Amino acid sequence: MTLLQCINQFVENICVTDRQEEGIKTSLDNMYSYLTDEDSGLSVERNFTNGSYDRDTIIRPLDDIDIFSVLKREDWEDEYKQLPKPQAVLSKFKKYLDGITIYEGKVKQDRPCVTIRLSDKNFDIMPSFEQVGGGYLIPNFDLSGWTYAYPEQLYDNLEAVHKQRNYKVKQIIKAVKHFNRGLDKLIPSYHIEEVAISIFILNDFKNYREGIELWFKNAEYYLLSTKFKSNADYLSSVEHIKKVIKKLDEARAKCANGKESDAVQIWKEIFGKEFPTIDPAEAKNFARAISDGGLKVAATGGLSVSTGYSIGASSGYHGGISKD
């Protein structure tokens, strides 16, 4: 495989499968049914997914799936039209969900939400109150009160730039999120998306390789320290990104010198085990085919020694594997 093919395969490797998608939908249907039950005492008006699942930037192995539970304000306000403290709401959610047989022992408060931990995924349920002027009130991280959130805004902005860049932006985000997972999610997941929106509104790219390179080479200018848990996390993220940029430049130089398999190895160092490598035997096959004019390009753009359009014979060093 070429580097571009390896990158395409990597993106496919980290995407959620159809089977996983069906499992998520089934779990959500069950939860929504319990949350909106009139006997729950929660006064949930409606539920909707938010976060990476809703925006189709979730990667595997599956992680948190965010749910906004929109509450009926009048049922939660006191006589002075004041909302209860977030902890009181979260405690009521936890007690109710933990009392459901299929969730018993799987519910915990993971502030500022209640989390249901199922076999291969977590569902984070966020109680919220819809605001007349737009947005929602959700619990502060320290549970001292309620703060504003605008979940639909990020969704709309991402959809717009994804369409603008030929529906390739979300795949770039998934690749960066996979890298970030190796850093124990040092960069807030949603902020990776915000940075991508800022970058790709202004910059176009032809393929995933160019898109990934663009994100890393421009990220430092758009990362906001206020989005991180601490300034130390922000500075550490910037340093990790600079290291990746250096490796990407090295990989580009390897490709320019005809050492594509070396470039693939560098990309694998960045993205880990899910990133495929060129099989040495396959690479030698391709190198030999190039030399004798037997290499072909399939209609999909992939390389083949059997079908497709023939490539003219060449000699020299190919993909880091000598023709000898």
C-alpha positions as CSV (number, residue, x, y, z in Angstrom):
1,M,0.0,0.0,0.0
2,T,1.0,3.6,-0.6
3,L,1.1,6.1,2.3
4,L,-2.2,7.5,1.1
5,Q,-3.7,4.1,1.1
6,C,-2.4,3.4,4.6
7,I,-3.9,6.6,5.9
8,N,-7.3,5.8,4.3
9,Q,-7.2,2.4,5.9
10,F,-6.3,3.9,9.2
11,V,-9.3,6.2,9.1
12,E,-11.5,3.2,8.3
13,N,-10.0,1.2,11.1
14,I,-11.0,3.8,13.8
15,C,-14.5,4.5,12.5
16,V,-17.5,3.0,14.3
17,T,-18.9,-0.1,12.6
18,D,-22.5,-0.6,11.5
19,R,-22.9,-3.2,14.2
20,Q,-21.7,-0.9,16.9
21,E,-24.0,1.8,15.5
22,E,-27.0,-0.4,15.9
23,G,-25.9,-1.3,19.4
24,I,-25.7,2.3,20.4
25,K,-29.1,3.1,18.9
26,T,-30.7,0.2,20.8
27,S,-29.2,1.3,24.1
28,L,-30.3,4.9,23.5
29,D,-33.9,3.9,22.7
30,N,-34.0,1.9,26.0
31,M,-32.6,4.9,28.0
32,Y,-34.9,7.4,26.4
33,S,-37.8,5.2,27.3
34,Y,-36.8,5.0,31.0
35,L,-35.9,8.7,31.3
36,T,-39.2,10.0,29.9
37,D,-41.3,7.5,31.9
38,E,-43.9,9.6,33.7
39,D,-43.4,7.5,36.9
40,S,-39.6,8.3,36.9
41,G,-40.2,11.6,38.8
42,L,-37.5,13.3,36.7
43,S,-39.9,15.4,34.5
44,V,-37.8,14.8,31.4
45,E,-39.4,16.6,28.4
46,R,-37.0,15.2,25.8
47,N,-33.6,13.7,25.2
48,F,-31.0,14.2,22.5
49,T,-27.5,13.0,21.9
50,N,-24.6,15.5,21.8
51,G,-20.9,15.3,21.6
52,S,-18.8,13.2,19.2
53,Y,-21.5,10.6,18.6
54,D,-24.0,13.2,17.5
55,R,-21.5,14.9,15.3
56,D,-20.2,11.7,13.9
57,T,-16.6,12.2,15.1
58,I,-16.7,9.3,17.6
59,I,-14.0,6.7,17.2
60,R,-13.4,3.1,18.3
61,P,-12.9,1.6,20.7
62,L,-16.1,3.3,21.8
63,D,-16.0,5.9,24.5
64,D,-18.5,8.3,26.1
65,I,-21.8,9.0,24.4
66,D,-23.3,12.3,25.6
67,I,-27.0,12.7,26.2
68,F,-28.8,15.9,27.1
69,S,-31.9,15.3,29.2
70,V,-34.1,18.4,28.9
71,L,-36.1,18.9,32.0
72,K,-39.5,20.6,32.5
73,R,-38.4,23.8,34.3
74,E,-41.7,24.4,36.0
75,D,-41.5,21.0,37.7
76,W,-38.1,21.7,39.2
77,E,-38.4,25.4,40.2
78,D,-39.2,26.3,43.8
79,E,-41.8,28.9,44.8
80,Y,-39.4,31.6,44.0
81,K,-38.8,30.3,40.5
82,Q,-35.3,29.2,41.5
83,L,-33.7,26.0,40.2
84,P,-32.3,23.4,42.6
85,K,-28.6,22.9,43.0
86,P,-27.1,20.6,40.3
87,Q,-26.2,18.0,42.9
88,A,-29.8,17.5,43.9
89,V,-30.8,16.9,40.3
90,L,-27.9,14.5,39.6
91,S,-28.6,12.6,42.8
92,K,-32.2,12.1,41.8
93,F,-31.1,10.9,38.3
94,K,-28.6,8.4,39.8
95,K,-31.0,7.0,42.3
96,Y,-33.7,6.4,39.7
97,L,-31.4,4.9,37.1
98,D,-29.6,2.6,39.6
99,G,-33.0,1.3,40.6
100,I,-33.6,-0.1,37.1
101,T,-32.6,-3.7,36.9
102,I,-30.6,-3.6,33.7
103,Y,-28.6,-0.6,35.0
104,E,-28.2,-1.7,38.6
105,G,-24.6,-1.3,39.7
106,K,-23.6,0.4,36.5
107,V,-24.6,3.9,37.4
108,K,-22.2,6.5,38.9
109,Q,-22.0,10.2,39.2
110,D,-19.2,11.5,37.0
111,R,-19.6,15.2,37.4
112,P,-21.2,17.1,36.0
113,C,-23.3,14.2,34.7
114,V,-24.6,10.7,35.6
115,T,-22.8,7.9,33.7
116,I,-24.2,4.5,32.8
117,R,-21.3,2.1,32.1
118,L,-22.3,-0.7,29.7
119,S,-20.1,-3.4,28.4
120,D,-18.2,-1.5,25.7
121,K,-19.4,2.1,26.1
122,N,-20.4,4.8,28.6
123,F,-23.5,7.0,28.4
124,D,-23.1,10.4,30.1
125,I,-26.5,11.9,30.9
126,M,-26.5,15.6,31.4
127,P,-29.6,17.2,33.0
128,S,-30.4,20.5,31.3
129,F,-32.9,23.3,31.1
130,E,-33.7,24.9,27.7
131,Q,-33.4,28.7,27.6
132,V,-35.9,31.0,25.8
133,G,-33.2,32.9,24.1
134,G,-31.3,29.8,22.9
135,G,-28.9,27.3,24.5
136,Y,-29.3,25.3,27.7
137,L,-28.4,25.5,31.4
138,I,-26.2,22.6,32.5
139,P,-24.4,21.9,35.8
140,N,-21.0,23.6,36.4
141,F,-18.1,21.3,36.6
142,D,-17.8,22.0,40.3
143,L,-21.6,21.7,40.7
144,S,-21.8,25.2,42.3
145,G,-24.5,26.2,39.9
146,W,-25.7,26.2,36.3
147,T,-23.9,27.5,33.3
148,Y,-24.8,28.1,29.6
149,A,-24.1,25.6,26.8
150,Y,-24.9,25.8,23.1
151,P,-24.6,22.2,21.8
152,E,-26.3,22.8,18.5
153,Q,-23.9,25.6,17.5
154,L,-20.8,23.3,17.3
155,Y,-22.9,20.8,15.4
156,D,-24.0,23.3,12.8
157,N,-20.6,24.8,12.3
158,L,-19.0,21.4,11.8
159,E,-21.6,20.3,9.3
160,A,-21.0,23.4,7.3
161,V,-17.2,23.1,7.0
162,H,-17.5,19.3,6.5
163,K,-19.7,20.0,3.5
164,Q,-17.5,22.8,2.3
165,R,-14.4,20.5,2.3
166,N,-16.0,17.6,0.3
167,Y,-17.1,15.7,3.4
168,K,-13.6,14.9,4.6
169,V,-13.2,17.1,7.7
170,K,-14.8,14.6,10.2
171,Q,-12.4,11.9,9.2
172,I,-9.5,14.3,9.9
173,I,-10.9,15.0,13.3
174,K,-11.2,11.2,14.0
175,A,-7.5,10.8,13.2
176,V,-6.5,13.6,15.6
177,K,-8.8,12.2,18.3
178,H,-7.1,8.8,18.0
179,F,-3.7,10.5,18.5
180,N,-5.2,12.5,21.4
181,R,-6.4,9.2,23.0
182,G,-2.8,8.2,23.2
183,L,-2.2,11.3,25.3
184,D,-5.0,10.3,27.7
185,K,-7.2,12.9,26.0
186,L,-5.0,15.8,27.0
187,I,-6.8,18.0,24.4
188,P,-10.6,18.4,25.1
189,S,-12.3,16.3,22.4
190,Y,-14.7,19.1,21.4
191,H,-11.9,21.6,21.2
192,I,-10.2,19.4,18.5
193,E,-13.4,19.9,16.5
194,E,-13.4,23.6,17.2
195,V,-9.8,23.9,16.0
196,A,-10.6,21.9,12.9
197,I,-13.5,24.2,12.0
198,S,-11.3,27.3,12.4
199,I,-8.5,25.7,10.2
200,F,-10.6,24.3,7.4
201,I,-12.9,27.3,7.0
202,L,-9.8,28.9,5.6
203,N,-7.7,26.0,4.2
204,D,-8.6,23.4,1.6
205,F,-6.9,20.0,1.2
206,K,-6.9,17.2,-1.4
207,N,-6.7,14.1,0.8
208,Y,-6.6,12.9,4.4
209,R,-2.8,13.3,4.5
210,E,-2.9,17.0,3.6
211,G,-5.8,17.5,6.0
212,I,-4.1,15.8,9.0
213,E,-0.9,17.8,8.2
214,L,-2.9,21.0,8.1
215,W,-4.5,20.4,11.5
216,F,-1.3,19.8,13.3
217,K,0.6,22.6,11.6
218,N,-2.1,25.2,12.4
219,A,-3.4,23.9,15.7
220,E,-1.2,25.9,17.9
221,Y,-2.7,29.1,16.6
222,Y,-6.2,28.1,17.5
223,L,-5.8,26.1,20.7
224,L,-7.2,28.1,23.7
225,S,-5.6,27.6,27.1
226,T,-9.0,28.4,28.7
227,K,-10.4,25.2,27.1
228,F,-8.0,23.0,29.0
229,K,-8.2,21.7,32.6
230,S,-5.0,23.6,33.4
231,N,-2.4,25.7,31.7
232,A,0.1,22.9,32.1
233,D,-2.2,20.7,30.0
234,Y,-2.3,23.3,27.3
235,L,1.5,23.8,27.2
236,S,2.0,20.0,27.1
237,S,-0.5,19.7,24.2
238,V,1.4,22.3,22.3
239,E,4.7,20.5,22.8
240,H,3.2,17.2,21.7
241,I,1.9,18.9,18.5
242,K,5.2,20.4,17.7
243,K,6.8,16.9,17.9
244,V,4.2,15.5,15.5
245,I,4.9,18.4,13.1
246,K,8.6,17.5,13.1
247,K,7.7,13.8,12.4
248,L,5.3,14.8,9.6
249,D,8.0,16.9,8.0
250,E,10.4,14.0,8.2
251,A,7.9,11.7,6.6
252,R,7.3,14.2,3.8
253,A,11.0,14.3,3.1
254,K,11.2,10.5,3.0
255,C,8.4,10.4,0.4
256,A,10.2,13.1,-1.7
257,N,13.3,10.8,-1.6
258,G,11.4,7.7,-2.8
259,K,11.3,6.1,0.7
260,E,7.6,5.8,1.1
261,S,7.7,2.8,3.4
262,D,9.9,4.7,5.8
263,A,7.3,7.5,5.7
264,V,4.6,5.0,6.6
265,Q,6.6,3.8,9.6
266,I,6.9,7.4,10.8
267,W,3.1,7.9,10.5
268,K,2.7,4.6,12.5
269,E,4.9,6.1,15.2
270,I,2.5,9.0,15.5
271,F,-0.8,7.1,15.3
272,G,0.0,3.7,16.8
273,K,-1.1,0.1,16.1
274,E,-4.3,1.0,14.2
275,F,-2.1,2.6,11.5
276,P,-1.3,-0.1,8.9
277,T,2.1,-0.6,7.4
278,I,3.4,-1.7,4.0
279,D,4.1,-5.4,3.9
280,P,7.7,-5.9,2.8
281,A,6.8,-8.7,0.3
282,E,4.0,-6.6,-1.2
283,A,6.4,-3.6,-1.5
284,K,9.0,-5.7,-3.3
285,N,6.2,-6.9,-5.6
286,F,5.2,-3.4,-6.4
287,A,8.8,-2.3,-6.9
288,R,9.4,-5.1,-9.3
289,A,6.2,-4.3,-11.1
290,I,7.2,-0.7,-11.5
291,S,10.5,-1.7,-12.9
292,D,9.1,-4.0,-15.6
293,G,6.0,-1.9,-16.3
294,G,3.5,-4.3,-14.7
295,L,2.1,-2.0,-12.1
296,K,-1.5,-0.8,-12.6
297,V,-3.8,1.7,-11.0
298,A,-7.3,0.5,-10.3
299,A,-10.4,2.6,-10.8
300,T,-10.5,3.3,-7.0
301,G,-7.0,4.7,-7.1
302,G,-5.4,1.7,-5.5
303,L,-2.3,0.0,-6.8
304,S,-2.4,-3.4,-8.3
305,V,-0.3,-5.9,-10.3
306,S,-3.4,-7.5,-11.9
307,T,-6.1,-5.0,-12.9
308,G,-6.4,-1.3,-13.9
309,Y,-4.5,1.2,-16.0
310,S,-0.8,0.3,-16.6
311,I,2.0,2.6,-15.3
312,G,5.0,3.1,-17.4
313,A,8.2,1.2,-16.5
314,S,10.6,2.9,-14.1
315,S,13.8,2.1,-12.3
316,G,15.4,3.1,-9.0
317,Y,14.3,3.1,-5.4
318,H,10.6,2.7,-4.7
319,G,8.8,2.9,-1.4
320,G,12.0,2.3,0.6
321,I,12.4,-1.2,-1.0
322,S,15.1,-1.6,-3.6
323,K,14.2,-3.4,-6.8
324,D,17.0,-5.8,-6.0
